[in-house]
Amino acid sequence: MHWGLIGASTIASEHVIDAIRSQDGNSIKSVMSSSAKRGREYAAKHSIPESTSEIDQILRDPEISAVYISTTNEKHFPQAMAAIDAGKHVLCEKPLAMSVADAVTMVNAAKKKGVVFATNHHLRCAGSHIAIRELIQSGRLGEILSVRVFHAVYLPPHLQGWRINDPKAGGGVIPDVTVHDADTVRFHLDEDPVSVVAKAGTSGLGEGVEDSVMSIWSMPSGIMVQVHDSFTHIHAGTGFEVHGTEGSVTASNVMTQQPVGQIFVDDKSGNHPVHFSDHNLYVYALQHFCGAVSGFGKPAADGVDGVKSLAIALAVRSAAEKGESVEVDYGGI
């Protein structure tokens, strides 16, 4: 399968290009950038045969079967809709769109067109999170009582830009980080938050957008979820905790793009390390995407997963703005 990259992005160069090429028979034919010069330089640097500043050039190419969209957030909806209309399979960065309604439209359009549509939620692809999910599902932790997510990090300078100063492009820590936490919590608990409360603010980087947020989510089962996200915490580290009636999981340094971290289970028999696979998260995601294109299984995170993570993130932002509890609106999906 030949791919087109819509967006000459850092995440593509650091993670996704190699993951695509790791799949048997898959290659990247073209890259689109809004800057023709940047596109040519990017293509040359990453050995991509073609570059363009026009999305239609990629979408009209009959040799290109799939596209990876990693432009700024406000462009995801129109670009994905154009790709779907052209009959291309789509792997889209999160958040899928700027509104839940647009994200639902994307999912429905892909279903009608018969193309694979997936969200690039990498954390659920990590060996660490797969191991945590297995612990929960095995019943070893008993009835789950609460989850705590620590995802306060420092956004490196080369990734700042629009993420810290452009609300129209979808900047802010909520659409950038909280949306990933939402998908990860859903992956572990197999249920969707009903309502959220939140407090957001700026603590050093935000220029017109929030750079830090704390939120609490209420789940249908009664599980409470506490989440802390930030762009400004240099030394905080990340973590994911699950606490049940029979045991607790404490995972450190697992909210990351790298296959790293440590997991321990505490129960009546003591403290036990948990071993997990150190496979590449993006290679795992591409394996599932390509499998779905071939008619085997489904993407690691599909379009519905993308809609729901977006809905939760937008509810967190709304709750922070209103200073009150907000019900999560999943757009009827």
N, C-alpha and C positions, 0 to 999 in steps of 0.2 A: 504494500500500500504506500503510495506517495502522499506526503503531507505538505500543507502550506502553513506557514506561521503567520498569523495575523497579529503583528506587534513584534518589534525587534527588542525584546525585553531582557532584563537581567535574569528573571526566573527561568526563561527559556534557555539562556546561555549557560546558566549555572547548573540546571537540573534537567530540563525537559528534552533538550536536543539529544543528549546522550541516551536518555531513556527511550525516546522514539527509535533511535538507531540500534538500540539493544534488541529490538524485536525483529525476528527473522523476516526478511522481505520488506522491511519498512525503511523508508528514506525520506529526506526532506528535499523537496524540489524548489520551493520558493519561499521568500520572506517578504512581508509587506511592512513598510514603515511610512509614517506620514512625511518623513524627510527622505527624499530620494538618495541624498548623499549618505545619510546614516544607514539606509538600507543596503547600499552597495558595500559600504565598509563592513557592516555586520555579516553580510553574505560571504564576503571574502574571508573574514576572520574565522567563520565557522564552516567553511567549505560547502556552502549552499549554492547550487548552480545559478539561481535566478533571484533577482530582487525587484520590487515594484513599489510605487507609492499609491497604487490603485487596487483596491480590494477586488474589483471586478476581474482583473487579470488573473488572480488566483481562482476565483469562483467559476470563471469560464473555461478553465483548463480541465479537459476531460481526464487527464492523467492523475489529477489530484483528487483523492477520495475523502480525505479528512483534513480538518483544520484545527489548530490549537490557537485559541484567542487569549492573549495576555496583554491587551491594551489597558488604558485607564478605565475605571469602572463604568463611567457614563457611556462608553462606546460598546460595551458588551452586548447590550440588547440589539441595537440596529445591525451590528456585524454578525451576530449569531443568527438573527432572523434571515439576513441575506444569504448566509451559508446554508442554512436549513432549506431555504427556498431553492437554492442551487443543487440540492440533493447531496450535500457533503455531510459526513459524520462530524460531530463537533465535540471537542474537549475544551471547556471554557473555564477560565479562572473564576474564582469567587471574588466578590459576590456576583451572582449571575446578572443582576440588573440593579437599578436604583430603586425599584419598587417591586413589591410582591406581585402585583398584577402583571407587570411586564415579564417577570420570571415565569409565571404560570403560562403566559402566552407562548413563551419559548418552548416550554415542555410540551404543550398541546400541539404546537406546530411541528415539532420533531416527531411526535407520535403519529400525526396525520401523514407526514411525509415518509415515515418508515425509516428514519435515520437514527443512529445512536447519538444520544445527547448526554454528556456527562459533566460533572463539576469536579474541578481539580482540588479536592479536599485531601491533602496529603497525610494528615495525622492518622486517620483511620487505617492507612496503609502501613503504618509502622509496626514492626514486630512487637514493640513494647505495648502498644494499645491493643493489638490482637491478643496478646497474653492476658492483659487486664480483662478484656471482654470474656475470655474463656474462663477466668477465675469467677467472674460474676455469674456466668451461665451455668457453671458447674455446681453452684449452690454452696461453695466453700465459705463464702462470706455471710451466708444466711440471708435474712431479709435486709435489703439495702435501705439505709436510713438517710444517708447524705453523701454528697459529692462536693469536693473543694478543688477548684482549678486555679493554679497560679501561673499566669501567663504575662507577667509584667517584665518586659525586656527592654533593651536599648535598641532603637531603630538606627542602624548604621547610616552614616552620612550619605552614602551612595544610593540609599533607598528612600531618603527623606523626601525632598521635593514636594510633589503634589500631595503626598500622603499626609503632610503636616500643614499645608497651607491652601488647599483648594477643595472647598466643599462641593463645588459643581462637578469635579472629577471623581467624587466619592472618597475624598480624604477623611482621615480620622481613624483612631484606633478601633472603633466599633466595627466598621465595615472591613477593616484589615485583619484584626485579630479575634474580636468577639465572635465573628461569623465562623471562624475555625473551631473555637471552643464549643459553639452551639452544635456543630456537626459531630464533634468528638463525644460530647455528652449524649447526644441522640444515639450514636453508634454503640455506646456502652449500655445504656439503659433501655433501649428499644421503646422509648416513649417520648412524647413531645411536650415541652413546657406549656402550661396553661396561661400563666401570667408571670410578670416580672416587676421588680422594683429596682431602681438604679440611681446612682449618683455619678456624674461625670464632671470633668474639669480639665484644666491645663496645668502642667507641672514642669514646664521648661521648653517644650518644643512646639506645642500647638499654636498655630496662627490662624484663628478663625475656625478651627476644628478642635474637638477634644483629643487629648493625648493620653488620658487616663480615665478608667471607669471601673467601678465596683458594682456588681449586681447580684441579686438573689432571685432564683427562679423556682416557681412552684410546679411540681410535676403531678400528673393525674393520680399517681399511686400514693402521693404524700411525701415522696422524697424531696428534700430541700437541696438546692444546688447553689453554691457560692462561687462567684467568678471574679477574679481581679486581673484586669488587662491594662497594659501601659506601654508607651514608647520610650519611657524616660528612666527606667530602672536598670542601671548598669550592672549591679552586682547581685540582683535578687535571685537569679536562677528561676527555673520553671518547675512545675510539678502538677501531679494529678492524684487525688486521694479519693478512695471509695471506702465508706464505713458501713459495716453491716452488723447484724446482731451476733454473728459468729466469728467475725474477723474484719480486719481492715487492710487495705492495700495502700501503700505509700510509694509513689513513683516520683523520682526526681530527674530533672533535665530531659523530660520526654516530650515537651511541647516544642518540637524542633524539626527541621527538615533532615537532620542527620539521624542515622540508626544508632543512637546512643542512649545513655541513661541507666538508672538502677531501679529495680522494683523489689519491694519486700512485702511479705504478708505477716501480719501479727495476728495470732489467735491463741487459744488456750494452751497450745503446745509450744509457744515461743515465737521467735522472730526468724523468718525463713526467706532467703533470697529466691527470686524468681528469674529463671533464665529465659531468654527470648531470642528470636531470630534477628540478625543484624543485616537483613537484606536492604537494598536500596528502595526507599519509599516510592520514588517516581517510576522506577522500573516495574515495581509491583502494580502500580496504577495503570501503566501502559499495557501490561500483560492482560489485565482484566478488560481494558477498553478494547484492545485488539481481539480478544476472545469474544466480546459482545458483538463486534462487527462481523465476526466469522460465524455467529449464531450460537455461541457457547457461553452461557451465563450472562451476567450483567456487569456494567462498570462498577468499580469499587464504590464510587459515589455517583449516583445518577442525577438526573435533573430534578426529581422530586426532593432528593436530599439537599440540592442547592436552593430550592424554593424555601424549604423549611429552615435552613440555617440563616438565610436572609431574613425571613419573617421574625425569627428570634432576635437577631441583631437590631432590626428596625424597631422592635418593641422595646429593647433595652434603651435605644436612643430616645424614643418617645417618652419612656418612663423617667429618664434623666431630665428631659426638658420640662416635663409637666410636674415632676416631683410627686408622682402618685403611681399606684399600681396600674399596669396596663395589661390587658389581655392580648395574647399573641394571635394575630390574624394570619392564617395560613392560606388565604385566598381561595378557600374551597377545595384545595387539593388534598 
